[in-house]
Amino acid sequence: MMLTRAPVSVKAVMIDLDGTLLDTAADLATAANLTLEELGHPKVDPETIKTFIGKGVLNLMTKTHIASTGSAPEDFAPVMEIFDRHYDSVVSRESRPYPGVVEGLEAMKAAGFRLACITNKVARFTIPLLKDTRLYDFFEIVLSGDSLPKKKPDPLPLFHACEHFGIKPAEMLLIGDSINDVQAARAAGCAVFCVPYGYNEGMDVRALESDALVESLLDASRLIEKS
């Protein structure tokens, strides 16, 4: 575990969704393959699709379509309409919190930290996922990929959360699993922890310059103190 300063003193914690709070890979792969099937294309191995997760569903479906057919369609709107319909039907079929997530959230709430969920997933899928997995009530604010004009790695969602909490970026911690999270945190001027079990488009998160690599949200809760 790498930690540049311990413990980190903050007032609020922002947490990513896919690959950090929830393991959503199986349902995303199912929706992607159902889309390919409806289009008459060969399915792609779910483990391969998992390596496409990290920069939104458009990126995921683009890479999945290329893996299946060798090319991307000129007009992707119809493809995404089909994907959205299928993902609606399976969004929380197999998605579950990672080990230590619930315990970590409970510990943070008990310690008085204010919590935000900040994801690039659109609200259409974010809210049902959080509610179906019983995580929604932990968060004071949920910012989805379509909540604001810009999303991670742009720092705008982080600034918006800071404004909501009435705090400075330096008083906030972001926990995520990808380069998007690290870049957003660095641009905003807040600390960032990374978990090693997420997606990050299949790349090793250890190569990212985070303030700490934590095995779980529960471990993260032990490295922060209330400022």
C-alpha positions, -999 to +999 in steps of 0.1 A: +000+000+000+013+034-010+003+064+012+019+098+009+003+111+040-015+092+068-041+096+079-057+118+052-078+145+069-110+153+050-147+162+056-163+143+027-157+113+005-167+109-031-169+073-045-170+060-080-196+034-089-186+008-115-155-011-104-154+006-070-187+002-053-203-024-075-191-052-097-213-045-128-192-063-154-215-093-159-246-072-165-228-049-188-214-079-208-249-094-210-264-062-223-236-059-249-240-094-261-277-092-263-272-061-284-248-079-308-273-109-309-301-086-319-279-070-346-270-105-359-234-103-349-212-129-330-210-126-293-178-115-275-163-132-245-175-115-213-139-114-199-129-095-230-158-070-226-147-065-190-114-050-203-135-024-222-151-010-191-138+023-177-148+052-200-185+048-204-209+025-223-204+042-257-167+033-255-176-001-243-200-008-271-177+006-297-149-017-287-173-046-283-187-040-318-152-039-332-142-071-314-173-088-328-173-075-364-139-059-370-154-024-375-176+002-359-209+013-376-210+048-390-241+056-370-239+044-335-272+058-322-293+028-332-268+005-315-269+024-283-307+025-283-306-013-284-280-015-257-298+008-234-330-012-237-312-044-229-292-029-201-325-016-186-337-052-183-305-066-167-289-036-149-288-052-114-294-089-123-258-099-112-243-066-100-233-067-064-212-046-039-176-056-037-163-071-004-159-044+022-181-018+005-210-019+028-188-021+059-167+007+046-197+030+039-211+022+073-177+031+090-175+064+071-210+074+079-205+065+116-173+086+116-193+116+103-180+118+068-205+131+042-207+109+012-212+114-025-214+089-054-198+103-086-200+082-117-200+085-155-229+061-158-261+080-167-288+085-141-311+061-159-289+032-148-272+047-118-302+053-096-318+018-101-284+002-095-278+020-062-314+014-050-315-023-060-282-030-043-293-010-012-265+016-014-285+046-024-293+058+011-256+060+021-251+090-002-262+126+004-257+134-033-254+112-065-239+127-096-243+107-128-226+111-162-255+132-174-261+153-142-237+181-154-223+194-187-190+176-181-180+143-164-148+127-151-119+131-159-131+167-159-131+181-123-166+197-127-185+169-108-160+171-079-163+209-077-201+205-078-200+181-049-176+204-029-201+233-035-229+211-023-210+202+009-197+237+014-161+226+015-129+231-004-115+204-027-086+198-003-112+187+023-125+159+000-113+125-009-122+106-041-121+068-042-121+051-076-106+024-098-094+042-130-073+069-146-105+089-150-107+092-112-071+100-107-071+127-134-103+143-120-090+143-085-057+159-096-074+185-116-097+193-087-069+194-061-082+166-038-067+134-026-075+101-044-074+065-033-076+036-058-089+001-054-071-027-073-102-049-081-119-026-106-117-022-143-095+007-156-099-008-191-079-038-181-048-018-171-031-022-137-043+005-114-010+003-095+006+023-123-016+053-115-003+080-092-029+078-065-023+088-028-030+052-017-039+018-031-065+003-008-078-033-009-113-022+001-135+007+011-132-006+047-095-003+045-099+032+030-120+042+061-091+034+083-068+058+064-089+089+068-098+111+097-125+138+101-111+173+096 
